[in-house]
Every structure is written in C-alpha cells, then in structure tokens.
C-alpha cells in the first residue's frame, strides 16, 4: 500500500510538472530527502518503567501506548511482552511518525514483566527500547477489619477498595516514603476525597505515618463528617460536629497538638491530650493512630497513648465522605484546612485496634519487614550479621562478639565472648504483653550469665556501674548453676516490686548438653511462663510489667543493667531470636519452635 501510494504521488508530480511547463508556470522542484542519518526513535508512553498494575483479577489485559519516529521512513515495528510478540507492523499512514495506542495484550499474570518495542528504518538501522513493569497480586488485607489501605507509592489508590481517591486541587508526592517508594505531600487548597461506603461500623480505627509541616500552624488531617446544612450556603464555615469524627492539629506554644473530636449524634466528645499529644515542628516521621469504640476513644503517637476517654459511641449519620489531609469540605469553620505535611501507609479499620496491634503495625512498617507470626515485632536470625530485620538496623556491639559457624536455621548463629554482648534501643518493644523465643546452645563456663535483659538504670548506684541491680521494672532472663546443670530463671518488675519465675530443677538442662534447645518466656497482665523445648518449666500469677526506664535491650549478657550478681557475658550460642507484642500461648511457642527447625 505504501509503495503504491508513492508511485501515485510520483505520477501526480509528473502531471503537475507537465501542466506547469505547458501553461508557462514555474515548475516544481523535487527535494532530495537526504541521507538516512539516524536510527528510529522509540518512545514508550505506557507502561512506563516501574509501572505497577493493581487489579483484583489474577490475569488481566493491558493496552500499550508508544510512538516511533524516523528522519526518513519507518520500515517495520515489533512489540512484545515478556518476549511474546503482540504486534508486528509494516504499513503506516505516516511513515515518519507512527503512533500506536490500541494494541492490547490479554494474558497478563501476576509478577514482573517487560515490554519491548523494536523499530527498523529503510536503511536497516534498528532501535529497541524495553521497560520493566509489575502486575501486583490483588492486595490481601494484612490485618483483620482493614477496610482501606493507601501506600501512596506514586498514586492515590485504595488497595482494599480498588479505587482511586478524588484529587481536590493539586496534591503531590514527597519523592520518598517512610515505607515503599513514595508518600503523600500536601499542597495549598488541596486534599483527597473518598466515599465512605462500606467503611463505617460501630468501631473504627486509623493508623498512618506522618511528617509534620507546621506551616500553616493548623490543619485537618483526617475527617469523616456530615455536611453542615444550616450553613449550606457558606462552605467556608462548615462545622457540624454531632456526627463522624475530626482528627486535626493546631499550634500549641510552637509545637503541633493533635486532637480528636467525635460526634455522638446528640452531641460531641473531645480527646485532647494536651502536652502529651504535641509534636515539635522538626519531629520527622511519626506514627499516628486513633481508635473509636462504643465505650472509649484513644489517640496514639508513636504507639503510646496520648489521649483517652470514655465515650458513648459514634454516630455516622450523613457521613458519606472521607477527607484526607484537610478539614475541607466538612470541617472548615475554624480554619483547619489543607495540611502541607507528608502522609504514608494510611490504613483504616472497622474495629478498635489494641495498643499491641498498633505497636505491631508500627514496628512492621518501620522496617518494611513482615514477620512470620502474629504479633512478631523483632527478629534477629544472626546469619552472618547483627541486623534486626523489622527495623533493618544493626545491634550495637560491646566487646568482640562473634559467630558460631553453625545454626538451627539459616547460615549462622550468634557466639558470645568474654566481656561482650549486644544492645538495642527498646523503642516500640515495651508493649503491654511481651514474649521472647530463641534457640540456645549452652556453654556453661562461666557458670552463670545473663541471656536477655530489658531493665532500668540503678540511679541510686549510678556511680557504681558494676553493681546495677534495680529489678522493679522490665525483665531479666538468665541462667546459673544448680545441681548438675544450669537453671533458667525469669525476673520481672511490676513497678512496686519484682516477681520471680524459677522452676528449679524442672527449668534446668545439663551443663554438658551438646544440642540446641529452644527457650521462651511470656509476660501478660495475669501470668508469666518460662518454656524449654516447648514445655512449661516455670509459671506464676503476675499483675503486669512496668517498663519505666527500660531503654536498652541487652543480648548475651546481664550488663549493663543487671550485673551485681555476676550474670555477665554468656559464651553460649544464640539463634533465631524473636520478640512479640503479645503473650504467646504454649501452642504458639511450639509452632515457632517447629517453624525454625
């Protein structure tokens, strides 16, 4: 077709030349197109490099969009996905500029993919361009009751509801995320909106990461409220607070104070934690959460309660709209408008989350690592490094710890050394309930040692670092000689004193044991339990741990907070150390043990 068109054009040109000469008109001058100097140019418009496709279906279709240009003439084009040809073209209406936006591939499965366009010109010069993209599996909510999840990784998409948020104004992206590739960046007169259908119930929770921008010095953060029909003609004064909720911030002595207002139908309830709910303007990323039940509402910052109070239950009448990062359009009367801060990993739930659950979510997202078990918040496999996987940070080393050259799972394990141990900050680990599990291969020399300790400094003996032994807070898990073996003991502080969990001979192993053994202990508000190889060896009633002053986790020694009785460095091997934000049951302890083997 293209060749025929060119022949017709040449014939027409000849006729015109003849006619112009015959009529005395100046002849047309043929222009030489010149040498074919460059290869075709290929521009792929969709999918782009890094495009993520998010749909419910396991197999879907994709329509590609690309452009090919050449200085003289495009001869042929081939397009392929994952090496499978989806289009071959050689006839073009415009042979210098080819636009293609109607080629569809119907067999795109979950996983990583490549899209390639190869173009050749008449001189045989070829250009090939490839982009990589991903079709994500349909998002499966990670947590019970999760009704919305927006990771803000370059889009404003709710992965639970599979819907984009409506953009009001021109919100943006931060260029980096606390988790993932990106995060929401607020802008003046801008926010996101979603319909609230299917999200509202008698209980509600929201969690997200937030990096405050204190200018403007007040803003709406998250609002699900009703229209103020009495002020329907005045959108700038909308402020009906008898239904839904309003989570917002405002200036408090140079810092930003976060407040929650919830409507009961007959009235409203306020949850203002005062100074406890403040963030400095340079706070950086912080974890925010609030929960609403039929009996109370609670506000959390970085996993800690900053405001809490009794509450008769939320009324959702006419609350059909979710506003993200602004009070507009339903909460504007006091100037809580667009928030220019950053937001990441927004999740909403149709139930009240516990503090343990909030801290677990926070710990998981802080490291971008998802544990293998419910409530897991800390994991060190010791596979040739000292990296904690949730936070992706290394332990601090005191002395010269080493590696065992063997392990229960993975490639290696921790090996203790004289006057040596590891420490970690306890941020996010001081949960209301607590459990630890680990594999352990004993070296009974020395015949007593600390294994795992989270305790406070003994300020009464601050000038005597070698006799630290304040046991009213945190815990101390250690071993010492007893009979022909080593007895494992747990001491836990209640705030007003300490409780002992010593199983005597039942909680011992022979000093010459050559095999790995599994150790675990759990702390709840009613009891503490110690396990060896999945069996209970010590158990007793307990009223709850007090974490005051417990800012250091010591691994492989009682030092520096529990050393008066010489429970110092342990030269034993340690593997697969896990901490949990809950008190594991015996069956759960055994499941962890069996999983690691």
C-alpha positions in Angstrom: 0.0 0.0 0.0 2.8 2.4 1.0 4.7 1.7 -2.3 1.5 2.1 -4.4 0.9 5.5 -2.7 4.4 6.6 -3.5 4.0 5.6 -7.2 0.7 7.5 -7.5 2.4 10.5 -5.9 5.2 10.4 -8.4 2.7 10.2 -11.3 0.8 13.2 -10.0 4.1 15.0 -9.7 4.9 14.3 -13.3 1.5 15.5 -14.5 1.8 18.7 -12.5 5.3 19.3 -13.9 4.0 18.8 -17.5 1.0 21.1 -16.9 3.0 23.8 -15.3 5.5 23.8 -18.2 2.7 23.8 -20.8 1.0 26.8 -19.1 4.1 28.8 -18.6 4.0 28.3 -14.8 7.3 27.7 -12.9 7.9 24.0 -12.5 8.0 22.3 -9.1 11.4 21.4 -7.8 11.9 17.9 -6.3 13.7 17.9 -3.0 16.1 15.2 -2.1 15.2 13.8 1.3 18.8 13.4 2.1 20.7 10.5 3.6 19.1 8.3 6.2 21.3 9.6 9.0 19.7 8.3 12.2 18.0 5.2 13.6 14.4 5.4 14.6 13.4 6.9 17.9 11.1 4.9 20.2 9.1 6.5 23.0 7.0 4.2 25.3 4.2 6.1 26.9 2.6 3.1 28.7 3.6 1.1 30.6 6.4 3.3 32.0 9.5 1.9 33.7 8.3 0.8 37.2 4.6 1.0 36.4 2.5 -1.1 38.9 -0.8 -2.6 37.8 -3.2 -3.2 40.6 -6.4 -5.1 39.9 -8.4 -7.8 41.6 -8.1 -10.3 38.7 -5.1 -12.8 38.7 -4.9 -12.4 34.9 -5.8 -9.1 33.2 -5.3 -7.2 30.0 -3.0 -4.2 29.2 -3.2 -1.7 26.3 0.2 -0.4 25.4 0.9 3.1 24.1 4.1 4.1 22.2 5.5 6.3 19.4 8.1 5.7 16.7 9.7 8.4 14.6 12.4 8.4 11.8 14.1 11.0 9.8 13.3 9.2 6.5 11.0 6.3 6.8 10.0 3.6 9.4 10.0 0.2 7.7 8.8 -2.1 10.5 7.8 -2.3 14.2 7.6 -5.2 16.5 6.1 -5.1 20.0 6.4 -7.8 22.6 5.7 -8.6 26.3 8.0 -11.0 28.1 9.4 -12.0 24.7 6.0 -12.8 23.2 5.2 -10.8 20.1 1.9 -8.9 20.5 2.1 -6.7 17.3 4.1 -6.6 14.0 3.6 -3.6 11.7 5.0 -2.6 8.3 2.3 -0.4 6.7 1.8 3.2 8.0 -0.3 6.2 7.0 2.5 8.4 8.2 5.8 6.6 7.6 7.9 9.1 9.6 5.8 9.2 12.8 3.9 6.2 13.9 1.5 6.5 17.0 0.2 3.3 18.5 -2.3 3.2 21.4 -4.7 0.4 20.5 -2.7 -2.8 21.0 -4.0 -4.9 23.8 -2.4 -8.0 25.5 -5.0 -10.1 27.3 -2.9 -12.6 29.2 -1.0 -10.5 31.8 -0.5 -12.6 35.0 0.9 -11.5 38.4 4.6 -10.8 38.6 7.4 -8.9 36.9 7.1 -8.1 33.1 9.0 -6.5 30.3 7.6 -4.5 27.4 9.8 -4.1 24.3 9.3 -2.1 21.1 11.8 -2.7 18.3 11.7 -0.4 15.2 13.7 -0.6 12.0 14.1 2.0 9.2 14.5 1.5 5.4 18.3 1.6 5.8 18.2 -1.3 8.3 19.0 0.7 11.3 17.2 -0.6 14.4 16.3 0.8 17.8 15.0 -1.4 20.7 13.5 0.0 23.9 12.5 -2.0 26.9 10.7 -1.1 30.1 10.0 -3.2 33.2 6.7 -3.2 35.0 4.8 -5.2 37.6 1.3 -6.6 37.9 0.8 -6.9 41.6 -1.3 -9.7 43.1 -4.6 -8.4 44.4 -3.9 -6.9 47.8 -5.0 -9.2 50.6 -5.6 -7.1 53.8 -2.8 -7.8 56.3 -4.9 -7.2 59.4 -8.4 -8.2 60.5 -11.0 -5.5 59.7 -8.8 -3.5 57.4 -11.2 -1.5 55.1 -8.7 0.9 53.4 -5.0 0.9 52.6 -3.3 3.7 50.7 0.5 3.3 50.5 0.9 6.4 48.3 3.6 4.8 46.2 3.1 7.2 43.3 -0.7 7.1 43.3 -3.7 7.8 45.5 -5.1 4.3 45.2 -7.0 2.4 47.9 -5.8 -1.2 47.5 -8.6 -2.7 49.6 -11.5 -1.0 47.7 -9.5 -0.9 44.4 -10.4 2.7 43.7 -8.5 5.9 43.3 -9.2 8.9 45.6 -10.6 12.0 44.0 -8.0 14.8 43.9 -9.1 18.2 45.0 -6.6 20.9 44.0 -3.1 19.7 43.2 -1.8 17.4 46.0 1.6 15.9 45.3 4.2 13.3 46.3 7.2 13.6 48.6 9.7 11.7 46.3 10.4 9.2 49.0 8.3 7.3 51.5 8.7 6.2 55.1 7.7 2.8 53.7 7.9 2.0 50.0 8.6 4.2 47.1 6.8 7.4 47.9 4.4 9.3 50.2 1.7 11.9 50.0 2.8 15.6 50.0 0.2 18.2 50.9 -0.4 21.4 49.0 -2.3 24.6 49.5 -6.1 24.3 48.8 -5.6 20.5 48.1 -6.7 17.2 49.6 -8.1 13.8 48.7 -11.6 12.5 49.0 -13.2 9.1 49.0 -16.8 7.8 49.5 -17.1 6.2 53.0 -19.5 3.5 51.8 -18.6 0.1 53.4 -16.1 1.6 55.8 -18.1 2.7 58.8 -19.2 0.5 61.7 -19.7 0.8 65.5 -16.0 0.7 65.9 -13.3 2.5 63.8 -9.5 2.9 63.8 -7.0 4.7 61.6 -3.2 4.4 61.5 -0.6 6.2 59.4 2.9 7.7 59.3 3.1 11.5 59.3 5.8 14.0 58.9 4.6 17.3 60.1 4.9 20.6 58.3 3.8 23.2 60.9 3.1 25.9 58.2 0.1 26.5 58.2 0.0 26.2 62.0 -3.4 24.4 62.0 -4.8 21.9 59.6 -7.2 19.0 59.2 -5.6 15.6 58.9 -8.4 13.1 58.6 -12.1 13.8 58.6 -15.3 11.8 58.1 -18.1 14.3 58.9 -21.6 15.4 57.8 -22.5 18.5 55.7 -23.5 21.5 57.8 -26.9 22.0 56.2 -27.6 25.1 58.4 -24.6 26.7 56.7 -25.1 25.2 53.3 -24.5 28.5 51.6 -21.3 29.1 53.4 -18.8 26.3 52.6 -16.0 28.1 54.5 -17.9 27.8 57.8 -18.9 24.1 57.7 -18.6 22.8 61.3 -21.3 20.3 62.3 -19.6 18.1 64.9 -22.5 15.9 66.1 -21.6 13.1 63.7 -18.5 11.3 62.5 -15.0 12.4 63.6 -12.4 15.1 63.0 -8.7 14.4 63.6 -6.7 17.6 63.3 -3.7 19.6 64.6 -3.1 23.2 65.7 -0.4 25.3 67.2 0.5 24.8 70.9 3.4 27.0 72.0 5.3 26.4 68.8 4.6 22.7 68.7 1.7 21.0 66.9 -1.0 19.4 69.1 -3.2 16.6 67.7 -6.8 16.4 68.7 -9.8 14.1 68.0 -13.4 15.2 68.0 -16.1 12.6 67.7 -19.9 13.1 67.3 -22.3 11.0 69.4 -25.5 12.1 67.5 -26.8 14.1 70.5 -23.5 15.9 70.9 -19.7 15.6 70.7 -16.8 14.3 72.7 -13.2 15.8 72.8 -10.0 13.8 73.1 -7.2 16.4 73.7 -4.1 15.1 75.4 -2.5 18.5 76.0 1.3 18.4 76.1 1.4 14.6 75.7 -0.2 15.0 72.2 2.3 17.5 70.9 4.9 17.1 68.2 7.7 19.6 67.6 7.9 21.2 64.1 11.0 19.2 63.3 9.7 15.8 64.6 10.3 14.0 61.4 8.3 10.8 60.7 5.9 9.9 63.5 3.3 7.1 63.8 -0.2 8.4 64.4 -3.3 6.4 65.3 -6.7 6.7 66.9 -9.4 4.3 67.8 -13.2 4.7 68.4 -15.3 2.1 70.1 -18.7 2.1 71.8 -17.1 2.8 75.2 -14.0 4.9 74.6 -11.8 6.7 72.1 -8.0 6.7 72.2 -5.3 8.7 70.4 -1.7 7.3 70.0 1.6 8.9 68.9 4.4 6.5 68.2 2.5 3.7 69.7 1.9 5.4 73.1 -1.4 6.7 74.4 -1.6 10.5 74.4 -5.3 10.9 75.0 -8.1 8.5 76.1 -11.5 8.8 77.5 -14.9 7.2 77.9 -17.3 7.6 75.0 -20.9 6.5 74.3 -20.3 5.6 70.6 -20.0 7.3 67.2 -23.0 8.4 65.1 -22.3 8.2 61.3 -25.4 9.9 60.1 -24.7 11.7 56.7 -21.0 10.9 57.0 -20.6 9.8 53.3 -17.2 11.5 52.6 -13.7 10.8 53.7 -11.3 13.8 53.6 -7.6 13.1 53.7 -5.1 15.8 54.7 -7.7 18.6 55.1 -10.7 19.5 57.1 -12.4 20.6 53.9 -15.1 20.4 52.9 -17.0 19.4 56.1 -14.7 20.9 58.8 -13.7 24.4 57.8 -15.3 26.8 60.3 -12.1 27.1 62.4 -9.6 27.2 59.6 -8.4 23.6 59.8 -7.8 23.4 56.1 -5.2 21.8 53.9 -2.2 20.1 55.6 1.1 20.6 53.8 2.6 17.7 55.8 3.5 14.2 54.4 1.5 11.1 55.0 2.3 7.4 54.3 0.8 4.0 54.8 -2.8 5.1 55.7 -4.9 2.2 56.9 -8.5 2.3 58.3 -10.3 -0.5 60.2 -13.9 -1.3 61.0 -12.9 -2.3 64.6 -11.0 -0.9 67.6 -7.3 -1.8 67.4 -5.5 -2.6 70.7 -2.3 -0.8 71.7 -0.4 -4.1 71.0 -1.8 -4.2 67.5 -0.9 -0.6 66.8 2.6 -1.1 68.0 3.0 -4.2 66.0 1.9 -2.4 62.8 4.2 0.4 63.6 7.2 -2.0 64.2 6.5 -3.9 61.0 6.2 -0.9 58.8 9.2 0.8 60.4 11.4 -1.9 59.0 9.5 -2.9 55.9 9.8 -6.5 57.1 6.8 -8.6 57.7 7.3 -11.2 60.4 6.3 -14.9 60.2 3.9 -14.8 63.2 1.1 -12.7 64.6 2.5 -10.0 67.0 6.1 -10.6 66.0 8.0 -7.2 66.3 11.7 -8.1 66.5 13.7 -10.8 64.6 17.4 -11.5 64.5 18.5 -14.6 62.6 22.2 -13.9 63.1 23.0 -15.1 59.6 26.5 -13.6 59.5 25.3 -10.2 60.6 23.8 -8.5 63.6 20.8 -6.9 61.8 17.3 -6.8 63.3 15.0 -7.4 60.3 12.0 -5.2 61.3 13.9 -2.0 61.7 16.8 -3.1 59.4 19.4 -1.7 61.8 22.4 -3.4 63.4 22.8 -4.0 67.1 25.5 -2.1 69.0 28.4 -4.3 69.9 30.1 -4.2 73.3 33.5 -6.1 73.2 34.1 -8.6 70.4 31.1 -10.9 69.9 31.3 -13.4 67.1 29.5 -16.1 65.0 29.1 -19.8 65.7 29.8 -21.2 62.3 26.6 -23.3 62.8 22.9 -22.7 63.3 19.5 -24.2 63.8 18.1 -22.2 60.9 19.8 -20.1 58.2 23.5 -19.9 57.7 24.9 -18.9 61.1 24.3 -18.0 64.8 25.5 -15.6 67.5 28.5 -16.7 69.5 29.1 -15.0 72.8 32.6 -13.9 74.0 34.1 -12.7 77.3 33.1 -9.1 78.3 31.0 -8.9 75.1 27.3 -8.5 74.3 24.8 -6.7 72.1 22.4 -3.8 72.8 19.4 -2.4 71.1 17.1 0.6 71.9 13.7 -0.5 73.1 11.7 1.9 71.0 8.4 0.0 70.2 9.3 -3.0 72.2 7.9 -2.1 75.6 4.4 -3.5 74.9 1.7 -4.3 77.5 2.3 -8.0 76.8 5.6 -9.5 75.8 7.2 -12.7 74.6 10.7 -13.9 73.6 11.7 -17.1 71.8 15.2 -18.3 70.8 17.4 -21.3 70.1 20.3 -21.7 72.5 23.4 -23.9 72.7 24.9 -23.8 76.1 28.5 -23.1 77.2 28.3 -23.5 81.0 31.6 -21.7 81.6 31.1 -19.2 83.2 28.5 -21.0 85.3 26.1 -18.0 85.4 25.3 -15.4 82.7 22.6 -13.0 81.5 20.8 -14.0 78.4 18.2 -11.3 77.7 17.6 -8.2 79.8 15.4 -5.1 79.4 15.9 -3.2 82.7 16.3 0.3 84.1 19.5 2.0 85.3 20.0 1.8 89.0 20.2 5.5 89.7 20.9 5.0 93.4 24.1 3.3 92.4 24.8 5.4 89.3 28.5 5.8 90.4 28.8 2.0 90.7 28.2 0.6 87.2 29.4 -2.8 88.3 26.6 -3.4 90.8 23.5 -2.4 88.8 20.5 -4.4 90.0 17.2 -2.4 90.0 14.6 -5.1 89.4 11.3 -3.1 89.9 11.0 -2.6 86.1 11.5 -4.6 82.9 12.7 -8.2 83.0 15.9 -10.3 83.4 16.2 -13.7 81.8 19.4 -15.5 82.9 20.9 -18.8 84.0 23.0 -20.0 86.9 24.4 -23.3 88.2 22.2 -25.7 90.1 22.9 -29.3 90.7 24.5 -30.9 87.6 23.1 -28.3 85.2 22.1 -24.7 84.5 18.8 -23.4 85.8 17.0 -20.8 83.7 15.2 -18.0 85.6 12.9 -15.0 84.8 12.6 -11.9 87.0 10.0 -9.3 86.0 9.4 -5.8 87.6 5.9 -4.7 88.4 6.8 -1.1 89.3 6.2 -1.6 93.0 8.4 -4.7 93.2 9.6 -7.7 91.3 8.3 -11.3 90.7 10.4 -14.4 90.3 9.7 -17.4 88.0 12.1 -20.1 89.0 11.3 -23.7 88.1 14.2 -25.2 89.9 15.4 -28.5 88.5 12.4 -28.5 86.1 13.9 -25.4 84.4 17.4 -26.8 84.1 19.4 -28.5 81.4 22.7 -30.5 82.0 25.8 -28.3 81.8 27.3 -30.7 79.2 24.3 -30.5 76.8 25.7 -30.5 73.3 22.4 -30.0 71.4 20.5 -26.8 70.7 17.5 -26.2 73.0 14.5 -23.9 72.5 13.9 -21.2 75.1 10.9 -19.0 75.5 9.1 -16.8 78.1 5.9 -14.8 78.1 4.7 -11.9 80.1 1.0 -10.9 80.4 -1.1 -9.0 82.9 -2.1 -12.2 84.6 0.9 -14.5 84.5 4.4 -15.2 83.3 5.6 -18.5 81.8 9.0 -20.0 81.0 9.4 -22.8 78.4 12.2 -25.1 77.5 11.7 -27.1 74.2 8.1 -26.0 74.2 7.2 -27.3 77.7 6.3 -25.2 80.7 9.1 -25.2 83.3 8.0 -22.2 85.4 4.7 -20.4 85.7 3.0 -18.0 88.1 0.5 -15.2 88.6 1.6 -11.7 87.7 -0.1 -8.3 87.6 1.7 -6.7 84.7 5.2 -5.4 83.7 6.3 -1.8 84.3 8.7 -0.6 81.6 9.8 2.7 83.3 13.4 3.5 82.5 13.8 0.4 80.3 15.5 1.9 77.3 18.1 -0.8 76.5 17.8 -4.4 75.4 20.9 -6.4 76.3 21.5 -9.7 74.3 24.0 -12.2 75.6 24.7 -10.6 79.0 23.1 -9.0 82.1 25.3 -6.0 81.6 25.0 -3.1 81.9 21.7 -3.1 83.9 21.9 -6.5 85.7 25.4 -7.2 86.8 25.6 -7.1 90.6 25.3 -10.9 90.9 27.8 -11.5 88.1 25.2 -12.5 85.5 27.6 -11.2 82.8 28.5 -12.2 79.3 27.3 -15.6 78.1 29.7 -17.5 75.8 26.8 -19.7 74.6 25.4 -19.7 71.0 22.1 -18.0 70.2 19.9 -18.3 67.1 16.6 -17.1 65.7 15.8 -14.5 68.4 12.2 -13.3 68.1 10.2 -10.8 70.3 6.4 -10.4 70.3 3.9 -7.8 71.3 1.7 -10.5 72.9 1.9 -13.3 75.4 2.2 -16.4 73.2 0.2 -19.5 74.2 2.0 -22.8 74.6 0.8 -24.0 71.2 2.1 -20.8 69.6 5.5 -21.2 71.3 5.6 -24.8 69.9 4.6 -23.5 66.5 7.5 -21.0 66.5 9.9 -23.8 67.6 8.8 -26.2 64.9 8.9 -23.4 62.3 12.6 -22.7 63.0 13.7 -26.3 62.8 
